[in-house]
């Protein structure tokens, strides 16, 4: 008699993930949401469905599976003592699934910590390839391990193969976040213990609420982050497609796309010039100071939808402005009603005006601007986030999660904040308007003459800086240096 161990997805995300046939799936977010249990049941179902299939369940160190992954599969998922189609061979570290006609499917338990464990992957299955692979505690693995497993995904038992990674959040710079989440290489499913009916949610929530520092950011908030806390603590870098907003929905939505006649399009710029890209992450390094253009639409429902970005370093103003114009034309986006920029960058403002834009300067203190930005990003009393961001804005999303507080000083770390600054300017401008001109009168002093002198001095300095930049670029070109694009 066949005994099938029942499995029922505990939430909508689990149901969708169970049916998803995409090449790579990532289950992450808050702990306790049933990530590993779902992945294991999907592997089990695959082996029951497809004769001749080969599956691998792995952790970085094979020995770590003895008290976790293997008991979960044998006792909770397969129910090995009651399932006559499955036999566990401890010596060969595998479970054999028997199908009608004498065919079998196999589940191997593997590690990748040592050379010997990595070499053992070559002997899996009939052809040395896998149909479905599940990594538990995937953040333990190196990117090199991931690349290696991709080369083994050559099974043909079904019309599709799948690599499933389950993990709690880690560093923002971890290759899983950089490549699979921010890079979009995996279909990302967000897990939350509050969606798991198998847990005592109230008790577990009380326990998790005691977390502090990095652990709280990663496990309570479910964010991939560094530092002891995020400066923009109301930001949630995850997708949602719900028609009815929920306070726990994230800021990253496909609905932030430009809508024709859906409201005024505006630009905002944070000026910069120096820097380089980090070869490992593909993003600008922490010490870089890129110039950032963000493109947004003011919606009738009071939402601000960011749908375009353009980050550059070592680019002249005219060239960068033209790149953003061309990007807008290519995407069918209209020119902005106005452009907001920091009042401390008068040269940028001059070039924007020369390009025909209504350039509006903004003066805002950092703390006041961040407070305003947090209000726009976080849910209001109706659970609606007034600032939403399209998934394509990878640099802005990266910075929102990476702008953190120094645990020792309690102050924000001055890195990964240039797009954040631009967003800060725009939200503050929309909420408060242009700053009032400051008028200072000193008896016996011609303030107009002083202002004219300062204006001329700034113009001369800006002209000198532009000449220096042009000479630098000529020198780079003559020596064959490759500019960052």
C-alpha positions in Angstrom: 0.0 0.0 0.0 1.4 3.4 -1.0 1.5 6.1 1.8 1.8 9.6 0.5 3.0 12.2 3.0 0.6 15.1 2.6 1.9 18.6 1.9 -0.1 21.8 1.8 1.5 25.2 1.1 0.9 27.4 4.1 0.6 30.7 2.2 0.1 32.3 -1.2 3.8 32.7 -1.8 4.4 29.0 -1.1 1.7 27.9 -3.5 3.2 30.0 -6.3 6.7 28.9 -5.5 5.7 25.2 -5.5 4.3 25.6 -9.0 7.1 27.8 -10.3 9.3 26.0 -13.0 11.9 28.8 -13.3 15.6 27.9 -13.5 16.6 29.5 -10.2 14.4 30.1 -7.1 15.5 32.0 -4.0 13.5 31.7 -0.8 14.6 34.3 1.7 13.2 36.9 4.2 12.4 36.5 7.8 13.1 33.2 9.5 10.4 30.7 10.4 8.4 31.0 7.2 8.9 27.4 6.1 11.5 28.1 3.4 13.4 24.8 3.8 10.3 22.7 4.3 8.8 24.0 1.1 12.0 23.4 -0.9 12.3 19.9 0.4 8.7 19.0 -0.4 9.2 20.4 -3.9 12.2 18.2 -4.4 10.3 15.2 -3.1 7.3 15.9 -5.4 9.7 16.2 -8.4 11.2 12.8 -7.7 7.8 11.1 -7.3 6.6 12.8 -10.6 9.6 12.2 -12.9 11.1 8.7 -13.2 14.9 8.8 -13.8 15.3 12.1 -12.0 18.3 13.1 -9.9 18.1 15.5 -7.0 20.7 16.9 -4.7 20.1 18.4 -1.2 23.2 20.2 0.1 24.7 22.3 2.8 28.2 23.7 2.7 29.5 21.1 5.1 28.0 17.7 4.6 28.2 16.8 8.3 25.8 19.7 9.1 23.0 17.9 7.4 23.0 15.0 9.9 20.9 16.8 12.5 18.9 19.0 10.2 18.4 18.5 6.4 18.4 14.6 6.4 16.0 14.1 9.3 13.7 16.7 7.8 13.6 14.8 4.5 13.3 11.3 5.9 10.8 12.0 8.8 8.8 15.2 7.9 8.8 15.1 4.1 9.1 11.5 2.8 7.9 9.7 6.0 10.5 7.0 5.1 9.1 4.3 7.4 5.6 4.5 5.8 6.5 5.2 2.1 7.2 1.9 0.4 8.4 3.6 -2.8 11.4 5.1 -1.1 14.5 3.5 0.5 17.2 5.3 2.4 20.8 4.0 1.8 22.9 5.6 4.6 26.1 4.2 3.2 25.7 5.9 -0.2 24.0 8.9 1.3 21.0 8.8 -0.9 17.3 7.9 -1.1 16.1 5.7 -4.0 12.6 6.3 -5.4 11.2 3.3 -7.2 8.8 3.7 -10.2 6.7 1.3 -12.2 8.7 -0.6 -14.8 11.8 -0.7 -12.8 12.9 2.9 -13.2 14.2 4.8 -10.2 14.9 8.4 -9.2 17.5 9.4 -6.7 18.0 12.0 -3.9 21.7 12.6 -2.9 22.9 14.4 0.2 26.0 16.4 -0.5 28.4 19.1 0.8 30.9 21.3 -0.9 33.3 22.2 1.9 36.3 20.2 0.8 37.8 19.1 -2.5 36.7 15.6 -1.8 33.1 16.7 -1.3 33.1 18.8 -4.4 34.5 15.9 -6.5 31.7 13.7 -5.2 29.2 15.8 -7.2 30.6 14.3 -10.4 29.3 10.9 -9.5 25.6 11.8 -8.9 23.0 10.3 -11.2 23.4 8.3 -14.3 25.0 11.1 -16.3 26.7 13.1 -13.5 24.1 15.8 -13.8 21.1 16.9 -11.7 17.5 17.8 -12.4 16.8 19.6 -9.2 19.1 21.0 -6.5 18.2 22.4 -3.1 20.7 24.4 -1.0 19.8 24.8 2.6 21.5 27.8 4.4 22.5 28.9 1.0 24.5 31.9 2.4 27.1 29.5 3.6 28.1 28.7 0.0 30.6 30.7 -2.2 29.7 32.1 -5.6 32.2 29.7 -7.0 30.1 26.8 -5.6 27.0 28.3 -7.3 28.8 28.5 -10.6 30.0 24.9 -10.3 26.4 23.6 -9.6 25.1 25.5 -12.6 27.4 23.4 -14.8 25.8 20.2 -13.3 22.2 21.2 -14.1 21.9 19.0 -17.1 19.3 16.5 -16.1 16.6 15.6 -18.7 14.0 13.7 -16.7 11.6 16.6 -17.1 11.3 19.5 -19.5 12.7 21.7 -16.9 15.5 21.8 -14.2 15.6 23.9 -11.1 18.1 25.2 -8.5 16.5 26.2 -5.2 18.3 28.3 -2.6 16.9 28.8 0.8 18.5 31.2 3.3 18.0 33.9 5.9 19.3 37.4 4.9 23.0 38.2 5.1 25.3 41.1 4.2 24.1 43.5 1.5 27.4 42.7 -0.3 26.8 38.9 -0.2 26.9 37.4 -3.7 23.4 36.1 -3.3 22.0 39.6 -2.8 24.2 41.2 -5.4 23.7 38.5 -8.1 20.4 36.8 -7.4 18.2 39.6 -5.8 19.6 42.9 -7.1 20.9 41.3 -10.3 17.6 39.6 -10.9 19.1 36.2 -11.7 16.6 34.3 -9.4 12.9 34.4 -8.9 12.8 35.8 -5.4 10.1 34.6 -2.9 9.9 36.5 0.4 9.2 34.4 3.5 7.7 35.6 6.8 7.0 33.6 10.0 3.7 35.3 10.4 2.6 33.4 7.3 3.4 30.0 8.9 0.4 28.5 10.7 2.6 25.7 12.1 4.2 28.3 14.4 2.9 29.9 17.6 3.1 33.3 15.8 2.4 35.4 18.9 5.1 33.7 20.9 7.7 33.7 18.1 7.0 37.3 17.3 7.6 38.2 21.0 10.9 36.4 20.9 12.1 37.9 17.6 11.2 41.4 18.7 14.0 41.3 21.3 16.6 41.2 18.5 19.0 44.2 18.2 21.6 45.6 15.8 22.4 43.7 12.6 20.4 40.6 13.7 17.3 42.7 14.0 17.8 44.3 10.6 18.2 40.9 9.0 15.9 38.6 10.9 13.2 40.9 12.3 13.0 43.1 9.2 14.1 40.5 6.7 16.6 42.8 5.0 20.0 42.1 3.4 22.0 44.7 5.2 25.3 45.7 6.9 25.9 48.0 9.9 23.9 48.1 13.1 20.8 49.6 11.5 19.5 51.3 8.4 19.3 55.1 8.1 16.2 54.7 6.0 14.6 52.3 8.4 11.1 52.5 6.8 12.5 51.1 3.4 11.5 47.6 2.4 13.4 46.3 -0.6 10.9 43.7 -1.8 8.2 43.3 -4.4 4.5 43.2 -3.9 1.6 43.1 -6.4 -1.3 43.3 -4.1 -4.2 45.5 -5.2 -5.1 46.2 -1.5 -2.0 47.7 0.3 -0.7 46.2 3.5 1.7 47.9 5.9 4.1 45.1 5.4 4.2 45.5 1.6 7.5 46.7 0.2 8.5 49.8 -1.7 9.6 48.0 -4.9 6.6 47.6 -7.3 6.1 47.1 -11.0 3.3 49.7 -10.6 6.0 52.4 -10.3 6.3 52.3 -14.1 5.7 55.5 -16.0 2.0 56.0 -16.7 1.1 58.2 -19.7 -1.0 61.2 -18.5 -0.6 59.8 -15.0 0.9 62.9 -13.5 3.9 65.3 -13.9 7.3 63.8 -14.6 10.1 65.4 -12.6 13.9 64.9 -12.4 16.1 65.3 -9.3 19.9 65.4 -9.4 22.6 64.8 -6.7 25.8 66.2 -8.1 29.1 64.2 -8.1 32.0 63.2 -10.3 34.7 60.9 -8.8 34.6 57.2 -8.3 34.7 53.7 -9.7 32.7 50.5 -9.8 33.4 47.6 -7.4 34.5 44.7 -9.6 32.9 42.2 -7.1 29.5 43.8 -6.8 29.2 45.7 -10.0 28.0 48.7 -8.1 29.9 51.9 -7.3 32.3 51.6 -4.5 31.6 53.0 -1.0 34.1 55.9 -1.6 32.6 56.8 -5.0 30.7 60.1 -5.5 28.6 59.6 -8.6 26.3 62.1 -10.1 22.8 60.8 -9.9 19.7 61.6 -11.9 16.4 60.1 -10.7 13.2 60.3 -12.8 9.8 60.2 -11.0 6.1 60.8 -11.6 3.9 62.7 -9.2 0.7 60.7 -9.1 -2.8 62.0 -8.5 -3.1 59.8 -5.4 -0.1 61.6 -3.9 2.3 58.8 -4.6 5.8 59.6 -6.0 6.8 56.8 -8.4 10.5 56.5 -9.3 10.9 54.7 -12.6 14.2 55.8 -14.0 17.8 56.4 -12.8 21.2 57.3 -14.3 24.3 57.1 -12.2 27.7 58.2 -13.7 31.2 59.2 -12.6 33.8 61.1 -14.5 31.3 62.7 -16.9 31.0 66.4 -17.9 27.7 68.0 -17.1 26.6 68.5 -20.8 27.4 64.9 -21.6 25.6 63.4 -18.6 22.5 65.6 -19.2 22.4 64.5 -22.8 22.6 60.8 -21.8 19.6 61.2 -19.5 17.7 63.0 -22.3 18.5 60.2 -24.7 17.5 57.5 -22.2 14.1 59.2 -21.7 13.5 59.5 -25.5 14.4 55.8 -26.0 12.0 54.7 -23.3 9.2 57.0 -24.5 9.3 59.1 -21.3 8.4 62.8 -21.5 10.8 65.6 -20.5 10.4 66.8 -16.9 8.1 69.6 -15.9 11.1 70.7 -13.7 14.4 69.5 -12.3 15.3 69.8 -8.6 19.0 70.0 -7.6 21.1 71.0 -4.6 21.6 74.7 -4.2 25.3 73.9 -3.4 25.8 72.9 -7.1 25.2 76.2 -9.1 27.2 74.9 -12.1 24.9 72.0 -12.4 21.9 74.3 -12.2 23.4 76.5 -15.0 23.9 73.6 -17.4 20.3 72.3 -16.7 18.9 75.8 -17.5 21.1 76.0 -20.6 19.6 72.7 -21.7 16.2 74.3 -21.5 15.0 72.8 -18.2 13.1 74.6 -15.4 15.9 73.9 -12.8 14.9 74.5 -9.2 17.4 74.7 -6.4 16.7 73.1 -3.0 18.3 73.8 0.4 17.6 71.2 3.0 19.3 70.1 6.2 20.3 66.4 6.2 18.3 65.4 9.2 15.2 67.3 8.1 15.4 65.8 4.6 15.8 62.3 5.9 12.8 62.6 8.2 10.7 63.7 5.3 12.0 60.9 3.1 11.3 58.3 5.8 7.7 59.5 6.0 7.3 59.1 2.2 8.9 55.6 2.2 7.0 54.2 5.2 3.3 53.2 5.3 0.9 56.0 6.2 -2.2 55.4 8.5 -3.9 53.6 5.5 -1.0 51.3 4.9 0.1 53.1 1.7 3.7 53.9 0.9 3.8 57.2 -0.9 7.2 56.6 -2.4 7.4 53.5 -4.7 10.3 52.4 -6.9 10.4 50.3 -10.0 12.5 47.1 -9.8 14.9 48.4 -12.6 16.3 51.1 -10.3 19.0 48.7 -8.9 21.4 51.4 -7.8 18.8 53.3 -5.8 17.5 50.1 -4.2 21.0 49.1 -3.3 21.6 52.4 -1.6 18.4 52.5 0.3 19.3 49.1 1.9 23.0 50.0 2.3 22.9 53.4 3.9 23.6 52.3 7.5 24.5 53.6 10.9 28.0 53.2 12.5 27.5 51.1 15.6 30.2 52.9 17.5 29.4 56.5 16.7 25.6 56.2 16.0 26.1 58.4 13.0 25.2 57.5 9.4 28.1 56.1 7.4 28.8 58.5 4.5 28.6 55.8 1.7 26.0 54.5 -0.6 23.8 57.6 -0.2 23.9 59.5 -3.4 20.6 58.3 -4.8 19.2 58.6 -1.3 20.2 62.3 -1.2 18.5 62.9 -4.6 15.3 61.3 -3.3 15.7 63.4 -0.1 15.8 66.6 -2.2 12.7 65.7 -4.2 10.5 64.6 -1.4 11.4 67.6 0.7 10.9 69.9 -2.3 7.4 68.5 -3.0 6.4 68.7 0.6 7.8 72.2 1.3 8.5 74.0 -2.0 11.5 76.1 -2.9 13.4 77.8 -0.1 12.7 81.4 0.5 15.6 83.7 -0.5 17.6 84.9 2.5 18.1 88.6 2.7 20.9 90.0 4.8 21.4 93.7 5.5 24.4 95.2 7.2 24.6 98.9 7.8 27.3 100.6 5.7 28.0 97.4 3.6 27.0 97.1 -0.1 25.6 93.5 0.0 24.8 93.6 -3.8 28.5 94.3 -4.5 29.5 91.4 -2.3 27.0 89.0 -3.9 28.3 90.0 -7.4 31.9 89.4 -6.3 31.0 86.0 -4.9 29.1 85.2 -8.1 32.0 86.0 -10.3 34.4 84.1 -8.1 32.2 81.0 -8.2 31.9 81.3 -12.0 35.6 81.6 -12.4 36.2 78.6 -10.1 33.6 76.5 -12.0 35.2 77.4 -15.3 38.6 76.4 -14.0 37.3 73.1 -12.7 35.7 72.3 -16.0 39.0 72.9 -17.8 40.8 70.6 -15.4 38.2 67.9 -15.9 38.6 68.2 -19.7 42.4 67.9 -19.4 42.0 64.8 -17.2 39.8 63.1 -19.7 42.2 64.0 -22.6 45.0 62.5 -20.6 43.1 59.3 -19.9 42.2 59.0 -23.6 45.8 59.5 -24.7 47.0 56.8 -22.3 44.3 54.4 -23.3 42.4 54.3 -20.0 38.9 52.9 -20.1 36.3 55.2 -18.8 33.4 53.9 -16.7 30.1 53.8 -18.4 
